[in-house]
Amino acid sequence: MSMPGFLPTRQLVLVDLLALMLATRPGERAMVAVDGPDGVGKTRLVGELVALAPHVAGREVLSVSVDGFHHPRAHRHARGSTAKTFYHESYDYDALRAKVLRPFRAGREIVPAVRDVATDQPVHPDPVEPTDDALLIVEGIFLRRPELAGEWDATCLVTAPLRVTVPRGNARFPRARVPGDHDPDHPANARYVGGQRLYDQQARLWQPTWIVDHSDLQRPELIVPDPEEPQWFGDG
């Protein structure tokens, strides 16, 4: 099978990862979290999985981004623009549970977003009614944090070194670039890199179900961790 626009090595990984996800709770609704730092390529990966699904899956595959559940900007920065506030104040998990996680589990329709982070305005998208055996992929940062333990049927950590993810992530916002900000330890990155490092400490004992090494976007590597071998599961 050849999918237009997909590189051969990448396609093989996508097909294998999607097959693993589709095997999660067959015959009923299932939720998989795709977690990883800013700039690692989660959104691209999930978009490709959703696009691939109709060609290989006998099951509906949907996605939601946690970015649609940011707190208002004033809330996020009320106690300063620090690593701690980035980690603790960025997302409205109560809204995520109320609009997505709980209704999805209950067999009801979901609301895929409540806020546009770019405009800092509320949004009111049409509800989505998943099928009875739909697979919902929730994508974003900080998804293996302690507050979300028990929410997911499986988790996928998309990872790459900070020396890769920081310049990759910053390249998405060229107008905000400053000289030297490709360095993870540059002061311009302190809030976001520091927040990711705080998260790594919190998530280190929550073993992901699968890991995708996304250091090379053309040749990602799919890893299935051995549950009997404790490891460090950070992203730096």
Secondary structure as GFF3:
##gff-version 3
##sequence-region A 1 236
A	DSSP	alpha_helix	8	22	.	.	.	ID=ss1
A	DSSP	beta_strand	30	35	.	.	.	ID=ss2
A	DSSP	alpha_helix	42	56	.	.	.	ID=ss3
A	DSSP	beta_strand	61	65	.	.	.	ID=ss4
A	DSSP	three_ten_helix	66	69	.	.	.	ID=ss5
A	DSSP	alpha_helix	73	76	.	.	.	ID=ss6
A	DSSP	alpha_helix	83	89	.	.	.	ID=ss7
A	DSSP	alpha_helix	93	96	.	.	.	ID=ss8
A	DSSP	pi_helix	97	101	.	.	.	ID=ss9
A	DSSP	alpha_helix	102	105	.	.	.	ID=ss10
A	DSSP	beta_strand	115	116	.	.	.	ID=ss11
A	DSSP	beta_strand	121	122	.	.	.	ID=ss12
A	DSSP	beta_strand	135	140	.	.	.	ID=ss13
A	DSSP	three_ten_helix	146	148	.	.	.	ID=ss14
A	DSSP	beta_strand	154	159	.	.	.	ID=ss15
A	DSSP	alpha_helix	162	170	.	.	.	ID=ss16
A	DSSP	three_ten_helix	174	176	.	.	.	ID=ss17
A	DSSP	three_ten_helix	187	189	.	.	.	ID=ss18
A	DSSP	alpha_helix	190	203	.	.	.	ID=ss19
A	DSSP	beta_strand	210	213	.	.	.	ID=ss20
A	DSSP	beta_strand	221	223	.	.	.	ID=ss21
###
